Amino acid sequence: MNAAQIQAQAIVNARPSTALVASGGANNGNKTPTPAQTQNQIQLQAQALVHAHTQAQFAANIYKGDTTAVAPAAPAPAVPAPAARPPPPTVPTSTGPPGPLLPSITPAQLTQQNTLTQKQT
């Protein structure tokens, strides 16, 4: 048993009725929890204690992680280079050679687009 389990067992044994309430039973003071209900509540209490302790370490910026050895992760696969873009579609014009198919945008919209692009970079 680790420290969290010992502490959890002490908490549950001090108030055995918590195992009844947690399992959906009524807390009328006359019932006693079954051994399975008590074990389940000890397990839940131990998990809650470990979680609270870990969160406190995170908040204090002193969390060191698990002490168990973990195999190093495999290197990430190489990302393939993006494919070359095809040329933009063209539209025939009545006054000359086909031109690129571009959406029409007003100067005000272009200014707004440039402003938004600058804010993102």
Protein Blocks (a to p, Z undefined) as FASTA:
>chain_A
ZZklmmmmmmmmmmmmlmmmmnopacehlaccdfklmmmmmmmmmmmmmmmmmmmmmmno
pagbjfbdcdddddddddddddddddddddddfkbccddddddddfklmmmmmmmmmmmZ
Z
